[in-house]
Amino acid sequence: MMLGLLLARAGIAVVVLEKHADFLRDFRGDTIHPSTLEVMYELGIVDDFLRRPHQEVRQLKGQIGNQTIAVADFTHLPTHCKFLGLMPQWDFLDFIVEQARRYPSFNLKMQAEVTGLLDQRRLMELFDDGSTIVLDSIHHWIPEVRELCHGLQEELGGTGRATAFITPPHEFGLELHADAYEIFVLQIAGSKEWSLYPRLDPIPREGLNLDRADFADVAPDVVVLREGDLLYVPWGTPHSVKPIGTLSAHVSIAVNFPTWADILSQAVEYLLADEGLNGAAHLRPGTEPALAAELKARLDDLAGQISAIDAQEIAAQFVEYATYPERRQANTTLTCH
Ligand SMILES: Cc1cc2nc3c(=O)[nH]c(=O)nc-3n(C[C@H](O)[C@H](O)[C@H](O)COP(=O)(O)OP(=O)(O)OC[C@H]3O[C@@H](n4cnc5c(N)ncnc54)[C@H](O)[C@@H]3O)c2cc1C
């Protein structure tokens, strides 16, 4: 975390990944040594630090029999803080995070577990063999892309998520499919041919892989995207993408909307989280009438509770989710397809 602060302070974009939701972990010390305090002094953050609850130890003493002897005396040290500071490590880390967040180039992702390291040589081998490099959730770490996603969110009222695709000249292309979200494709380098078919009706809620044979009678709109072009692909539009012999890179911004089913089920889930509902329902032959009677009573009770739900609170949660997606702890990943 300290390195993250130092890099961000030097203007270097840094992403710190922490697998846990907080720093309240196993005990790993609580002593802030005078040398550590001196580093904080040099960084100009020691005054802020000393305003936090902490203890200061100027001398360490030991007792042998009846005799008390001074073991260490910090008051002579050539540092600005001539004492040991004592603060739980999790409070200290929260402090460092707060300092680092003052720099826009600092980015901390909590609950983001590192599951492996990138093998650069293998990555380039796969790329040379025609695989596409996919950089997931780049809006988390590229401020300009984050701003673009926010702008789209504000205009459209959904959550925006950006993925970058870097494809080698002889890649295999993307087979015919339809996505369950709006897509804005920004061609960054090279070019690519997109074939777009009429939008499916009804619009699918899930992404679908499609059989080209089912569209044999339909002439697609064919669009060649070149560097700087922007393409809007409406939700549920079947499309395939073909390379045209150049290295190509594009950013795809997917804008996702909750359905009314999503919002209603979240509201009902609130009620179903009630611990009183965790009792087992025993299902045996012959118990069906009793089960149905109890189910009816519970449904009537649930209906009463549903009408008392605080709709304002659920609505506020969805709006916050749509407006500030970076608060969600999405992992940032790099994969090779
Ligand atoms: C018992 C004990 C007492 C100590 N007392 C002191 C002391 O009094 N004063 C002092 O200055 N130093 C003390 N130390 C040393 C100090 O704790 C370490 O020097 C310091 O914590 C090292 O910092 P770090 O960021 O390198 O690693 P850590 O503080 O260990 O941080 C590593 C972080 O990475 C996270 N992580 C692990 N795996 C993954 C993954 N796969 N993906 C994402 N995140 C992951 C962990 O959850 C953890 O938060 C003590 C250490 C111990 C063990």
The ligand as an SDF file (V2000), in Angstrom:
LIG
                    3D

 53 58  0  0  0  0  0  0  0  0999 V2000
    3.2340  -10.7880   13.8740 C   0  0  0  0  0  0  0  0  0  0  0  0
    3.8310   -9.6280   13.1260 C   0  0  0  0  0  0  0  0  0  0  0  0
    4.1350   -8.4610   13.8030 C   0  0  0  0  0  0  0  0  0  0  0  0
    4.6790   -7.3800   13.1120 C   0  0  0  0  0  0  0  0  0  0  0  0
    4.9220   -6.2160   13.8020 N   0  0  0  0  0  0  0  0  0  0  0  0
    5.3540   -5.1220   13.1480 C   0  0  0  0  0  0  0  0  0  0  0  0
    5.4590   -3.8750   13.8260 C   0  0  0  0  0  0  0  0  0  0  0  0
    5.1520   -3.7670   15.0010 O   0  0  0  0  0  0  0  0  0  0  0  0
    5.8850   -2.8050   13.1090 N   0  0  0  0  0  0  0  0  0  0  0  0
    6.2100   -2.8950   11.7780 C   0  0  0  0  0  0  0  0  0  0  0  0
    6.6140   -1.8770   11.1790 O   0  0  0  0  0  0  0  0  0  0  0  0
    6.1040   -4.0720   11.1080 N   0  0  0  0  0  0  0  0  0  0  0  0
    5.6630   -5.1680   11.7490 C   0  0  0  0  0  0  0  0  0  0  0  0
    5.5090   -6.3630   11.0930 N   0  0  0  0  0  0  0  0  0  0  0  0
    5.8500   -6.4110    9.6720 C   0  0  0  0  0  0  0  0  0  0  0  0
    4.7430   -5.7720    8.8370 C   0  0  0  0  0  0  0  0  0  0  0  0
    3.4760   -6.3300    9.1960 O   0  0  0  0  0  0  0  0  0  0  0  0
    5.0550   -6.0520    7.3680 C   0  0  0  0  0  0  0  0  0  0  0  0
    6.3210   -5.5450    7.0690 O   0  0  0  0  0  0  0  0  0  0  0  0
    4.0480   -5.3750    6.4560 C   0  0  0  0  0  0  0  0  0  0  0  0
    2.7330   -5.7730    6.7670 O   0  0  0  0  0  0  0  0  0  0  0  0
    4.3960   -5.7640    5.0140 C   0  0  0  0  0  0  0  0  0  0  0  0
    3.5070   -5.0600    4.1680 O   0  0  0  0  0  0  0  0  0  0  0  0
    3.1200   -5.6380    2.7690 P   0  0  0  0  0  0  0  0  0  0  0  0
    2.1820   -4.6350    2.1470 O   0  0  0  0  0  0  0  0  0  0  0  0
    4.3390   -6.0340    2.0220 O   0  0  0  0  0  0  0  0  0  0  0  0
    2.3410   -6.9990    3.0710 O   0  0  0  0  0  0  0  0  0  0  0  0
    1.0110   -7.2080    3.9100 P   0  0  0  0  0  0  0  0  0  0  0  0
    0.8260   -6.1530    4.9500 O   0  0  0  0  0  0  0  0  0  0  0  0
    1.0590   -8.6370    4.3670 O   0  0  0  0  0  0  0  0  0  0  0  0
   -0.1150   -7.0060    2.8170 O   0  0  0  0  0  0  0  0  0  0  0  0
   -0.3800   -7.9490    1.8140 C   0  0  0  0  0  0  0  0  0  0  0  0
   -1.8400   -7.8150    1.4610 C   0  0  0  0  0  0  0  0  0  0  0  0
   -2.0870   -8.5880    0.2880 O   0  0  0  0  0  0  0  0  0  0  0  0
   -3.3530   -9.2320    0.4210 C   0  0  0  0  0  0  0  0  0  0  0  0
   -3.3350  -10.4200   -0.4360 N   0  0  0  0  0  0  0  0  0  0  0  0
   -2.7320  -11.6140   -0.2020 C   0  0  0  0  0  0  0  0  0  0  0  0
   -2.9220  -12.4430   -1.2670 N   0  0  0  0  0  0  0  0  0  0  0  0
   -3.6390  -11.7450   -2.1840 C   0  0  0  0  0  0  0  0  0  0  0  0
   -4.1470  -12.0490   -3.4960 C   0  0  0  0  0  0  0  0  0  0  0  0
   -3.9490  -13.2310   -4.0870 N   0  0  0  0  0  0  0  0  0  0  0  0
   -4.8430  -11.1090   -4.1780 N   0  0  0  0  0  0  0  0  0  0  0  0
   -5.0540   -9.8740   -3.6280 C   0  0  0  0  0  0  0  0  0  0  0  0
   -4.5940   -9.5380   -2.3680 N   0  0  0  0  0  0  0  0  0  0  0  0
   -3.8890  -10.4640   -1.6710 C   0  0  0  0  0  0  0  0  0  0  0  0
   -3.4660   -9.5660    1.9110 C   0  0  0  0  0  0  0  0  0  0  0  0
   -4.8340   -9.6900    2.2970 O   0  0  0  0  0  0  0  0  0  0  0  0
   -2.7630   -8.3530    2.5430 C   0  0  0  0  0  0  0  0  0  0  0  0
   -3.6840   -7.3410    2.9410 O   0  0  0  0  0  0  0  0  0  0  0  0
    4.9630   -7.4660   11.7330 C   0  0  0  0  0  0  0  0  0  0  0  0
    4.6560   -8.6580   11.0620 C   0  0  0  0  0  0  0  0  0  0  0  0
    4.0970   -9.7080   11.7340 C   0  0  0  0  0  0  0  0  0  0  0  0
    3.7720  -10.9710   10.9940 C   0  0  0  0  0  0  0  0  0  0  0  0
  1  2  1  0
  2  3  1  0
  2 52  2  0
  3  4  2  0
  4  5  1  0
  4 50  1  0
  5  6  2  0
  6  7  1  0
  6 13  1  0
  7  8  2  0
  7  9  1  0
  9 10  1  0
 10 11  2  0
 10 12  1  0
 12 13  2  0
 13 14  1  0
 14 15  1  0
 14 50  1  0
 15 16  1  0
 16 17  1  0
 16 18  1  0
 18 19  1  0
 18 20  1  0
 20 21  1  0
 20 22  1  0
 22 23  1  0
 23 24  1  0
 24 25  2  0
 24 26  1  0
 24 27  1  0
 27 28  1  0
 28 29  2  0
 28 30  1  0
 28 31  1  0
 31 32  1  0
 32 33  1  0
 33 34  1  0
 33 48  1  0
 34 35  1  0
 35 36  1  0
 35 46  1  0
 36 37  1  0
 36 45  1  0
 37 38  2  0
 38 39  1  0
 39 40  1  0
 39 45  2  0
 40 41  1  0
 40 42  2  0
 42 43  1  0
 43 44  2  0
 44 45  1  0
 46 47  1  0
 46 48  1  0
 48 49  1  0
 50 51  2  0
 51 52  1  0
 52 53  1  0
M  END
$$$$
